[in-house]
Amino acid sequence: MSDQKPVIFDDENPEWTEADFAHSRPVEDFPALAAAFPKARGRPVGSTKPVRKEQIALRVDADVLERYKAGGPGWQTRMNAALRAGAR
């Protein structure tokens, strides 16, 4: 038995050749297409928030973490607000 993966040919999506790469253009050349794929990672360009957050490792009970995550996106922000309220 071979460890190599089998070659899969796809007529509708063939592998690019050197010529294909030479004729390609970046997505920024197509503003409507680029807008469909916004860059979502990291701090937004031009963001000037004076408050800096620190990344830490924190151990919490599994049930506490589960309850925050069950609230959906933004659970880390909600947890931070609860910690801030408790620190006063």
Secondary structure, DSSP 8 states (H G I E B T S, - for coil): --SS------TTS----HHHHHH---GGG-HHHHHHS---SSS-TT---S-----------HHHHHHHHHT-TTHHHHHHHHHHHHT-
